[in-house]
C-alpha cells in the first residue's frame, strides 16, 4: 500500500486546456524488444526506447508507453512484448431500437445563467450548476466579476448567481450525511481573468441547502480553506456507508496523461465532516489503466465494497482493507472512461433481490480526437455472481458522453453525447439527439426503445438529472475553452448552450399525467437505515392496480458520470387494488447503510408506473 505526498508542480496555464491524450505511437504491435528494461513501468518510443521485460504488472508495452497485461491497458496493441489478453467476446455493433409507444417530449423552460459543467439536485428542490472560470456567463456577482455557479429553481425557472473561491474546472462531488454537497478538486487559477478565484487543484467546496429551512437558499459556496491531500483534476467521488467520501484519481497538473509524472492514480478518504484524512493511497486498477485512469466509474455494493471500473477493466475493491477482492474480465469494445467516456449505472436495487443489482456500461470510443468512432455496445454484469461475465447488448448507434439516469418506474434514460469524437474542447460532432429508454427487466434484445428527439446538441460539458416532479432537466454543452455565444459558433458549428430543457418521460406523457398519485404524506422524513418502517398516505387514481415506493439519490452529475446515484425499491404493504380514496402504505426502509449510504434522498410513490411528486428525506 503506497502513499504519495502532494508535491507535484502545477502549471497555471493548464486551465486553458484539457489533459489531451495524443495519438498513440504507430510502432507495430509486437515490435522487436531492443531497449533496456524499464525501471518505472514506462516504456517505448516516448520513454527512451525501454521495454517491459519482466515488469510485474505485465510485459506488454502499450501504444501509449506503459507496461501491463490487459486490454484496458494496451488497447490497440503493444509497442513490444505480448498482447495475450484479447477479449473472448466481441462487442456487438449497433442494434435498432423501436420507437417507444409514448416517446415523451422536450420543452425549453429557462436559461442556466452559467455554462453547466456540473450539477446536483439539492434538498431544497433546486438545482445547483457549477462551471469553471470563464470570460463570459449570463450572471455577475456583487463585485462585478462573472458568476461561475448558479442556483436554478425548477418551480419558477429563475436562476441566481453563486460565488466560489477556487476554480472548480472538471471537479468531482458527492453528498455528506447531513445533506451538504461537497465538491472536490479542480484546476489552476486564471488570475488575468478573475483574481478573486484561486487555485482549485486541491480545493474542497461545500454547499448546504435544506428542504425545511429556506434561509440557506442563495447562499454562496463555503470554502474555509480545507484542501485535498493531493491535487485532483477529474476525480470521482462515492459516499460510503459510514458517511465518509471515497475520492479517486485525478490529474496532478492538467498536462499530458501519457507522461507518468502528471498522473495521480490514488485515492483518499474525506471524513464525515468533509475534510481529508491526509493520506493518498495507490490504487493498482488506476495505475494499470493509464492514461485512461481519470473519472473512474464507482458504485457502492450491498456489502460495503466498491465496484470500480476504468478504461475496460473492473474489480470489486475493499476500501477498508485497501485491496482488490475480485476482478472481472475486461469489457469488450472500446474505451469507456475519460476521454472516451460512456455511461455507467448501478441498476435499481430491491428488497425482492436482496439488494443485489447488475451494473450496465454503455458507449465509449477509440481515441481522443474528433475522428474517433464511438461504441454502440453495452456490457451488463452481476458482480455478485460466482463466475461474473459481461452480457453484451447494443444501442442503436455509437455514442460517447452518453449518461444514464435512473427513473422511479425502474427504467433508465440515456441522453446527451455524440456519435463521433471524444471528450475535450472541439473534439466531438454528430450530436446524438434521441432519448433512449432502457428497461432492465425486459429480456435481452427487447430492452431498448427510442424516445423523443431534442433539437439542442448536448455535447461536452452537459448534464441530465431527475427532478422532484419526475421529469428530467437537461442543461449545458460548452465544448469550448471559453464560451462561444450565438450567433457565433466554434469550429464544428456549436455554440455554448445556456438553454435549460425539461424532458417529460413516457410515464407523465399523454393521459398518464392525470394518473399521478396525489396528497402524498410521509409519517417521517428521517429514516434510520435499519429496516425502520414509515407510513405513506396518498390518493390513488381510479382503478389503480399496484403501487411501489422508490427511494432515490441523484448524486453529483458531470461528464456523463452520476456520482453516487442509486435507486431502491422498498418493501411496501397495504395497497388496496382499485380503491380511489385515500390509500396507506406501510413501508420498510433500507436495512443498512451499505444499501443506502447516509444523505439526502427522494421518496417517490409510483402507482401503475406513474410517480407522484417526490419528497426529500434523510437517510441516517
N, C-alpha and C positions, 0 to 999 in steps of 0.2 A: 504494500500500500504506500504509494509515493505521494509526498506532499510538495507543493510548489509555492513559493512566496511571490508576492506581487512586485516584480522588478522590471517587467518589460517596458521598454521605451514606447511612447505614444507619439504618433505623427499628427500634429494638429491639422495638416492638410488632408488627412484621410476622410474627414467629414464630407468632403465634396465628391466622394467616390463610393464604390462598393467593393467588397472583398472578392474581386473577379478571379475566377479560375480560368486561366488562359488555355489555349489549345494544348491538348496532350502531345507529347513528343511523338514523332512519326516513326521512331525506331521500331523495326519489325518485331513482332512477338517471338520470343524465344531466341533473340539475338545472342551471339556468342558472348560469353562472360569473359571479358578481358581486363577488367579493372580490379582494384584491390577491394577487400571486403569492407562493408560498411561498419561504422562504429556507433552510429546513432539511429539507424533504421531508415535513413535517406539513401538514395541510390540513383544511378542512371546518368543520363547526359547532362542534366542540370545540377548534378551533385558530384562533380569531379570523376564521373565515369565509374563510381563504385558499384559493386554488385552485392547481393544479399547474402550469398554463401549459405551459411548455416544459421542465419538470423532466426532467433527463437519463434517469432510470430509468423514466419514463412519466408520462403526463398524466392518468391516472385517479386521482381522489381516492377512496380506498376507503371503505367504510362505517365503518371504524374510524379513518379520518383519516390515512392515509399515501398518498404518491404512488407509483405504479408502473404496470405494464402487463401483469400476468399474472393468471390465475385464482387462483393461490396467494396473490396479493396482495389482490385485490379481492373475492373470494368471491361474496357475494350481489349485488354491484353497486357502482356509483360514486355518490358524492355529486355529483360534477361531472366533466366530461371523459369520454372514450370508454371503453367496455368492449368492446374489439375482439378479445379473445383467447379467445373461447368454445371449449370443448373440441370437437374434431372427432368424438369418440366418446362416446356416452352411457354412463354407468355402469350396468351391469345390476342388476336387483333381485334379491331372494333367490331361490336355486335349491335345490330339495330335494336332500338327500344321503341315500342309502340307508343303512340300518343296516349297520355292519361285521359280518361273519360271526362275528368274535371280538372283541367290543367292549372287553374289558379290565374292570377293576374298581377300585373305590376302597376304602380302608380307613384309618380314623383310627388313628394309631400313637403320638401323643405330644402334648406341649404345647410351644409355641415359646419360652415364657419372656418374650419381648418382642413387641410388635406388629411384624410383619415388613414393613418398607418396602423393604429392600434385602437381597440375599442373594448368596452365591457358594459354590461347591464348592471347598474348599481342598485343597491337595496331601496332607493327612493323611486325606482321605476324609470329613472332617466338613464341615458347612455353617455358615457364619457368617451370622447375622442382624444387621441394623443398623436402628435406628429413630431417630426424633427424641427430644428431651427431652419426657417425658410426666409426668403426675401419678399414673400407676399403671403398673407392669408386674408380672409374676409373680416377678421376681428382684430381690434387693438386693445391693449391694456391701458390702465390709467397713466402709465409712464410714457405712453406714445409708441412703444415697441409693439410689434405684432404678437398676438397670442398664438401659441403652438399647441394648445389644448382647449377643449370646449366641452360644455355640458349641454346635451340635447334633450329636450323634453318631448317625447312622442305624443303626449296628450295635446300639446299646443303647437308643436313643430317650431318652437323657439329655441334659440341657441345662445349661450352665454360664454364669454371668454374665461379661461382659467390660466393662471401663471404657474410656471415651474422654474427651478433654479439651475438644472443641469440638463444637457442635451439628451433626449430620450430616443434618439435615432436608432431604430431596429433593436428595441429592448424586449424584455420578457415580463411576464407578470402572473400573479395569482392572488387569491384572497386569503387573509388571515381568518381565524375562527371568529373574531369579533366583527367581521364584515368589511374590514378595511382592505382596500385594493393596494397591493404592493407592486410597484413597477421597478425593474432592476436592469442595470446596465445601460448601454447607450454608446455615445461617440464623443469625440473631442469638441471643444467649443469653436464657434465661429465669431470670435470677438470683433472682427472687422464688420460683421453684420449686426451682431447684438451682444454688446459687452455685458449685459445683465445675466446671461446664461453661461454657466461654466461647464467644465469637463464632466461628461456623463458616463465614461467607461466603467467606473465603479459606483455610479450613483444608485441610491435607493430612494424612491419617492413613494409617498403614502397619500391616499385619498379616502376619506371617510364620508359615507352617506348613510342615512337611516330611513327605514320605512315608517318610523313613528315620530321622527323629530326633523322638521323642515329647517331647523337652524343651520344645518350643515350645507344646505343647497347653495351652490355658487361659490363655496369656499375653494381657495386655491390648493394645489398640491403642497404637501408639507414635506420639507427636506431639512431635518435637524442636523445633517452632516454625517449621518451613518453611511458607511461605504461597504461595498463588497470586499471580500478578501483579495480578489483579483479582478482585473479588467475583463469585461464580458460584453461583447457585441454579438448579437444573435444567440442569446441564451434562452433555453426553455426552462419552465418552472412548473412544478406539480406540488399541490398541497398534500401533505402526508397525514396519516391517521392521527398523529399526535399534535397536529396543528403547525408543525414546522414546514418550511418550504424547501424543496429539493431544487437546486439551481444548477443546471448542467450546460457545459460547453460555452462557446463564445470566442470570438477573435480577440486577441490581445491589443490589436492596433489598427484593424481595418485594412491591413495590407494583404498581399498575395498569400492565400492559404496553402499553396503548394510549397511554401517555404516553412519549414518546421518551426522556426523560432517565432513565427507570427501567431501560432495556434495555442489554444487553451483547452485541451481535451480532458478537462477535470470537472468535478462538481464540488459544490459547497452547500452547507445547510444554513438557512436562516432560522433563528429561533422563533418561538411563538410570538415574540414581540417584533419580528421583522428585522432583527439585526443578525449579522453573520456570527457563526460560531468560530470563525477565524482560521479555518483550515480548508485548503483546496486539495482534493484527492483525485489522483489519476484514475480515469475510467477506461479500461482497455478497449471496450467497444468503440469509444470515440477515437482512440489512438489508431486503431486499425483501419478506420473508415476515412482518415484524412486523404484528400482535402474535403471530402463530403461528410463533415462531422458537426456542422452547426445546425441550430434549431432541430435537435432530435425530437422524435415523437415519444411522448411519455404517457403511460396510462397506469393508474393505480389499480391493482388486482385485489380480489376479496380476501387474500391472506396478508395484505400489507406490503407485498413486494411490488416492484415496478416492471411493467412490460416496456422495454426500451428498444427503439428502432432507429437506425441511422443508415443512410446510403441504401443498402439492400439487406442489411443484417439485423436480426432481432435476438433478444435474450430476455430472460427474467433476471432482474437484479435485486439482490437483498441489500437495501440501504444500510440497515443496522449492522450487518456483517461486512459491508463493503465488498461484496463478492457476487459473481455470476453463479446462479443456481441452475439455470437451464438455458441451452442455446437452441435455436431453430434453424432449419435450412434457409439459405438465402432466398429472398423473394425473387422469382424470375422477373425479367423485364428490365426496364431502365432504372436509373437512379430515382429515388423517391423523396429525398430530403434536399435542403437548400444546397445549391441554387436551382435544382430541378425539382422543386417541391410539388408533391401531390398532396392528398388529404388523408388523414388518419382519424378513425373514430372507434372508440370503445362502444360497441352496440349496447342497447338498453339492458340493464340488469333487472332481475325479477326474483321475487321470493320463490316463484314456481321453478326456477332453475338453480336454486340455492345460491343466487347472486353470482353465478358464473356467466360469462358472456364472451362472445367472439370479438375479435378486432378485425377491422377491414381497412385496407390501404389502397387507394386508387390514384392513378395518374402518375406524372413524373416526366422525366426527359433524359436526353442523352448527354448533353454538354451545355455549357453556359455561353450560348450565342443565339442570335435571332434566327439562325438557320436550323436550330435543333428540332428534330421531330419530338413530339410528345407521345406519352404512353397511354393507351386506352385501357390497359389491363388493371384488374383489381385482384388483390390477394386477401383472402379471409382465413383466419386461423383461430383455433381454440387453444389458447395457451395452457389449458388445464389437462388436455388430452395426453395420454401416455406417449403416443407417437404423433405429436403435432405435425401437421403438414398444411401447406397453403392450398386452399381451394380456390382455383382461378376462375375469374369472371371477367367481363369487359363492359365498358361504357360504349356509347355509340360512336365516339371519336376519341382520339388522343386529347389529353387535357393536362396542362400544367397550371399550378397555382389554384387548383380546384379545392374547395373546402366543404367538409361535411358538417351539417348542423342537425342535431337530434331534434325530433318533434314529439309532442306529447301523445300522438297517436301511435308511436312506435316506429314510424318511418324515418328516413334520413333524407334530407335535401342536400344536393350537391350543386354548388353555384360558383360563378366567377371563373376567371382564368382565361387561358388562351390555348389555341391549337398548335401554335408554333412558337419556339423560343424558350426563354428561361427567365428566372428572376434576375433583376438588375436593371439599371437605367436603360430604357430604349432597347430592350432585348426581347420583346415579345410582339407578336402580331396575330391576326386572325382571331379576334376575341370569340370566346365561347359564350354565347348569349342565352342558351337554353338552360332552364332548370331541369335537373334530373332527379327523379323521385325513386328512392330505393326502399323496397320492402324486405327487411331481413328475414321475415317469417315465411316468405314465399319460397317455392322450390328453385333450385339453381336453374338459370335460364329464363326465369319468369319474374325476376326481382326488379327490373328496371322499367320505368316508363318515362316519357318525356313530358315536361310541364310547359308552362308559358315561356315566352321569349321576351327578354327585355330589349330595349334599343340602346342601352348605355353600356359601353365596354367597361368591364371591371377587371383591369389588368393589375400590374404590380402595385402593391400598397392599397389593397381593397379589403373590405370586411363584410361579413354577413353574420347576423346574430338574432336569436329568438327573443321576442318581446313578451311582456306580460299578457297581451291580448291574443297571443298565439300566432301573430304574423311575424314575418322576418323583415328586419331592416338591412338594407344594402347601402353602403357608402364607400367613398374612396375611389381610387385609381389615380395614382400620381407616379407615372413611370419616368419622372424627370428629376434631374439633380436639383432643380428649383422649379417652382410651379410655372406651368405654361397655361395661360388663361385664354379661353376663347375670345375672339375668333382665331387666335394663334394656335398652332399645334406643334408637337415635337416632330422629329424627322420621319416617324412612322405614321404621322397623321392623327395623333392622340393628344388631347388636352388634359390638364389636371381637372379632375372631376369633383365638383362641390355638391352636386345634386344628391339628395337623400331619397331613396326609393323604399316603398313598402311592397313586399310580395305577400299576397294573400294566398295561402296554401289551399289545396282542394277541400280540406275539411271545413273551411269557412267560406267557400265559394258557392254561388247559386243558393239553393234553398237551405243549405247547411247552416248558413249564418243565422237562420231563425230557429235553429235547434240547439243552441247553446244552453247548457245548464246555467241557471242564474241564482241570485240571492245566496251565494256561497258564504258560509260562516264556518270558520275553524275554531275548535274549542281551545286550541293552544298554538302559539306561533314560535315557541321554543321547544325543540324536540331533542330529547336525550337519545343518543344512538345506542339504545339498549333494549329495543323492542317496545318502547313506550307507545301506548295507544292514545289516539285522539279521535274525536268525533267531528264529522263534517256534515253539516246540513245544507241542503240546496233544493232548488226546484228543477225537476226534470221536464223536458218537453213531452208532449203527448205520446203515448205508446212507446216510451223508451224501453229498450230491451236489455241494456247492460251498462255498467259503469265501472271505471277503474280510476286509480289515483296515481298520478305521476309526480315524482319529486325530482326537480331538475336544477343542476348547477351549470351555468353558462360559461364560467371561467373568463379567461383573457384571450382575446382574438387578435391575431396578427399573422401576416404572411401565410395564410391558409391553415395555420395552426389554431386550434381551440384548446388552449392550455387548461387542464383540469376539468374539462367538460364531462358531464355524466348525467345519465337519465336512469332513474329507478322506478319500477312499478311495484307499489306497496300492496300488501295483503289488505283487502277491503271487504267487509261483510255488511249485509243488511239491506242491500238494494232490493226494492220491490218492483218487479217487472210490470211495465205498463202504467204504473202509478204516476200521475201528472202533478200531484200536490207535493208538499214538502217531503223530501227523502232524507234519510240519515244513514251515513256510513260509519262503521267502526273500523278505523284504520290502524294497522300495526306499523310502527315506524321502523327504520333500518336497525339491524341487530347490533351493529358496531361501527366504529369509525373507519375500519378498513373498507367497508361497503360505502359509507358516506362520511368522508373526512369532514371535520368541522368547518362551518362557514355559512354563508347565505345561500339559500335555495328557494325555488319557486314551487308551490304546490298547484298542480292543475287537476281539476276534476274533469274527466273525459267521459261523456255519455254517447254511446253509439259512435265513437270515433271523433266526436266534436268536443273540443276543450272549452271550458268556461274561462273567464279571465283569471289569470294566475295571481297568487298572493305570496309575498315573501315570508319565509320562515327562517329561523336559525337552527341549524343542527349543531348541538353542543357535544 
